[in-house]
Amino acid sequence: MTCPYLDYREASGDDSFETARAYCTVAERFVQPMRADICNDRYDLDHEAHCEIYREHEDGTESSGDDS
């Protein structure tokens, strides 16, 4: 299963990328590859258990920290 808030984008504003980058629609920003591993439930990780952005959003609170 993959986090429903994960998106892959090939551009940001006027910038375009050769390879699509992981974007968190909740945090409204691009995320580091390790964060994308959590979003994609790789390496025995689970976005529902290991991602504070997902948990805070599901609980109705917003994350204000930069944890990318």
PyMOL commands that place a pseudoatom at each C-alpha (Angstrom):
pseudoatom trace, name=CA, resn=MET, resi=1, chain=A, elem=C, hetatm=0, pos=[0.000, 0.000, 0.000]
pseudoatom trace, name=CA, resn=THR, resi=2, chain=A, elem=C, hetatm=0, pos=[1.134, 3.557, -0.656]
pseudoatom trace, name=CA, resn=CYS, resi=3, chain=A, elem=C, hetatm=0, pos=[0.290, 6.709, 1.267]
pseudoatom trace, name=CA, resn=PRO, resi=4, chain=A, elem=C, hetatm=0, pos=[-2.682, 8.412, -0.398]
pseudoatom trace, name=CA, resn=TYR, resi=5, chain=A, elem=C, hetatm=0, pos=[-0.976, 11.787, 0.060]
pseudoatom trace, name=CA, resn=LEU, resi=6, chain=A, elem=C, hetatm=0, pos=[2.126, 10.872, -1.965]
pseudoatom trace, name=CA, resn=ASP, resi=7, chain=A, elem=C, hetatm=0, pos=[2.394, 12.261, -5.462]
pseudoatom trace, name=CA, resn=TYR, resi=8, chain=A, elem=C, hetatm=0, pos=[5.246, 12.281, -7.957]
pseudoatom trace, name=CA, resn=ARG, resi=9, chain=A, elem=C, hetatm=0, pos=[5.806, 15.509, -9.854]
pseudoatom trace, name=CA, resn=GLU, resi=10, chain=A, elem=C, hetatm=0, pos=[8.051, 16.307, -12.772]
pseudoatom trace, name=CA, resn=ALA, resi=11, chain=A, elem=C, hetatm=0, pos=[7.907, 20.070, -12.303]
pseudoatom trace, name=CA, resn=SER, resi=12, chain=A, elem=C, hetatm=0, pos=[7.628, 22.814, -9.726]
pseudoatom trace, name=CA, resn=GLY, resi=13, chain=A, elem=C, hetatm=0, pos=[6.741, 26.272, -10.929]
pseudoatom trace, name=CA, resn=ASP, resi=14, chain=A, elem=C, hetatm=0, pos=[9.087, 27.076, -13.804]
pseudoatom trace, name=CA, resn=ASP, resi=15, chain=A, elem=C, hetatm=0, pos=[11.508, 24.238, -12.922]
pseudoatom trace, name=CA, resn=SER, resi=16, chain=A, elem=C, hetatm=0, pos=[11.238, 20.794, -14.481]
pseudoatom trace, name=CA, resn=PHE, resi=17, chain=A, elem=C, hetatm=0, pos=[13.052, 17.612, -13.457]
pseudoatom trace, name=CA, resn=GLU, resi=18, chain=A, elem=C, hetatm=0, pos=[14.436, 14.712, -15.491]
pseudoatom trace, name=CA, resn=THR, resi=19, chain=A, elem=C, hetatm=0, pos=[12.932, 12.280, -12.980]
pseudoatom trace, name=CA, resn=ALA, resi=20, chain=A, elem=C, hetatm=0, pos=[9.685, 12.736, -11.078]
pseudoatom trace, name=CA, resn=ARG, resi=21, chain=A, elem=C, hetatm=0, pos=[10.207, 13.663, -7.416]
pseudoatom trace, name=CA, resn=ALA, resi=22, chain=A, elem=C, hetatm=0, pos=[8.199, 12.632, -4.373]
pseudoatom trace, name=CA, resn=TYR, resi=23, chain=A, elem=C, hetatm=0, pos=[5.759, 15.307, -3.221]
pseudoatom trace, name=CA, resn=CYS, resi=24, chain=A, elem=C, hetatm=0, pos=[3.674, 15.234, -0.026]
pseudoatom trace, name=CA, resn=THR, resi=25, chain=A, elem=C, hetatm=0, pos=[0.295, 16.819, -0.712]
pseudoatom trace, name=CA, resn=VAL, resi=26, chain=A, elem=C, hetatm=0, pos=[-0.363, 17.261, 3.020]
pseudoatom trace, name=CA, resn=ALA, resi=27, chain=A, elem=C, hetatm=0, pos=[2.909, 19.085, 3.741]
pseudoatom trace, name=CA, resn=GLU, resi=28, chain=A, elem=C, hetatm=0, pos=[2.701, 20.763, 0.309]
pseudoatom trace, name=CA, resn=ARG, resi=29, chain=A, elem=C, hetatm=0, pos=[6.373, 20.193, -0.436]
pseudoatom trace, name=CA, resn=PHE, resi=30, chain=A, elem=C, hetatm=0, pos=[8.808, 17.807, -2.025]
pseudoatom trace, name=CA, resn=VAL, resi=31, chain=A, elem=C, hetatm=0, pos=[10.181, 15.190, 0.352]
pseudoatom trace, name=CA, resn=GLN, resi=32, chain=A, elem=C, hetatm=0, pos=[13.494, 13.395, 0.686]
pseudoatom trace, name=CA, resn=PRO, resi=33, chain=A, elem=C, hetatm=0, pos=[13.905, 9.886, -0.797]
pseudoatom trace, name=CA, resn=MET, resi=34, chain=A, elem=C, hetatm=0, pos=[13.935, 8.330, 2.688]
pseudoatom trace, name=CA, resn=ARG, resi=35, chain=A, elem=C, hetatm=0, pos=[10.546, 9.923, 3.428]
pseudoatom trace, name=CA, resn=ALA, resi=36, chain=A, elem=C, hetatm=0, pos=[9.258, 8.527, 0.111]
pseudoatom trace, name=CA, resn=ASP, resi=37, chain=A, elem=C, hetatm=0, pos=[10.387, 5.066, 1.250]
pseudoatom trace, name=CA, resn=ILE, resi=38, chain=A, elem=C, hetatm=0, pos=[8.070, 5.441, 4.254]
pseudoatom trace, name=CA, resn=CYS, resi=39, chain=A, elem=C, hetatm=0, pos=[5.256, 6.707, 1.994]
pseudoatom trace, name=CA, resn=ASN, resi=40, chain=A, elem=C, hetatm=0, pos=[5.705, 3.686, -0.263]
pseudoatom trace, name=CA, resn=ASP, resi=41, chain=A, elem=C, hetatm=0, pos=[5.869, 1.250, 2.697]
pseudoatom trace, name=CA, resn=ARG, resi=42, chain=A, elem=C, hetatm=0, pos=[9.299, -0.003, 1.680]
pseudoatom trace, name=CA, resn=TYR, resi=43, chain=A, elem=C, hetatm=0, pos=[11.786, -1.818, 3.926]
pseudoatom trace, name=CA, resn=ASP, resi=44, chain=A, elem=C, hetatm=0, pos=[9.166, -2.943, 6.455]
pseudoatom trace, name=CA, resn=LEU, resi=45, chain=A, elem=C, hetatm=0, pos=[8.058, 0.669, 6.980]
pseudoatom trace, name=CA, resn=ASP, resi=46, chain=A, elem=C, hetatm=0, pos=[4.397, 1.618, 7.177]
pseudoatom trace, name=CA, resn=HIS, resi=47, chain=A, elem=C, hetatm=0, pos=[3.253, 5.176, 6.481]
pseudoatom trace, name=CA, resn=GLU, resi=48, chain=A, elem=C, hetatm=0, pos=[0.366, 4.814, 8.961]
pseudoatom trace, name=CA, resn=ALA, resi=49, chain=A, elem=C, hetatm=0, pos=[2.751, 3.825, 11.764]
pseudoatom trace, name=CA, resn=HIS, resi=50, chain=A, elem=C, hetatm=0, pos=[5.989, 5.630, 10.852]
pseudoatom trace, name=CA, resn=CYS, resi=51, chain=A, elem=C, hetatm=0, pos=[5.017, 8.952, 9.260]
pseudoatom trace, name=CA, resn=GLU, resi=52, chain=A, elem=C, hetatm=0, pos=[4.169, 11.723, 11.686]
pseudoatom trace, name=CA, resn=ILE, resi=53, chain=A, elem=C, hetatm=0, pos=[2.867, 13.915, 8.840]
pseudoatom trace, name=CA, resn=TYR, resi=54, chain=A, elem=C, hetatm=0, pos=[0.310, 11.247, 7.899]
pseudoatom trace, name=CA, resn=ARG, resi=55, chain=A, elem=C, hetatm=0, pos=[-0.684, 10.568, 11.516]
pseudoatom trace, name=CA, resn=GLU, resi=56, chain=A, elem=C, hetatm=0, pos=[-1.087, 14.256, 12.384]
pseudoatom trace, name=CA, resn=HIS, resi=57, chain=A, elem=C, hetatm=0, pos=[-3.183, 14.845, 9.271]
pseudoatom trace, name=CA, resn=GLU, resi=58, chain=A, elem=C, hetatm=0, pos=[-5.402, 11.845, 9.986]
pseudoatom trace, name=CA, resn=ASP, resi=59, chain=A, elem=C, hetatm=0, pos=[-5.789, 13.021, 13.608]
pseudoatom trace, name=CA, resn=GLY, resi=60, chain=A, elem=C, hetatm=0, pos=[-6.814, 16.479, 12.389]
pseudoatom trace, name=CA, resn=THR, resi=61, chain=A, elem=C, hetatm=0, pos=[-3.685, 18.341, 13.463]
pseudoatom trace, name=CA, resn=GLU, resi=62, chain=A, elem=C, hetatm=0, pos=[-1.104, 19.837, 11.154]
pseudoatom trace, name=CA, resn=SER, resi=63, chain=A, elem=C, hetatm=0, pos=[2.667, 19.398, 11.318]
pseudoatom trace, name=CA, resn=SER, resi=64, chain=A, elem=C, hetatm=0, pos=[4.590, 22.668, 11.456]
pseudoatom trace, name=CA, resn=GLY, resi=65, chain=A, elem=C, hetatm=0, pos=[8.097, 21.182, 11.580]
pseudoatom trace, name=CA, resn=ASP, resi=66, chain=A, elem=C, hetatm=0, pos=[10.436, 20.621, 8.659]
pseudoatom trace, name=CA, resn=ASP, resi=67, chain=A, elem=C, hetatm=0, pos=[11.180, 16.920, 8.793]
pseudoatom trace, name=CA, resn=SER, resi=68, chain=A, elem=C, hetatm=0, pos=[12.137, 16.294, 5.177]
for i in range(1, 68): cmd.bond("trace and resi %d" % i, "trace and resi %d" % (i + 1))
show_as sticks, trace
zoom trace
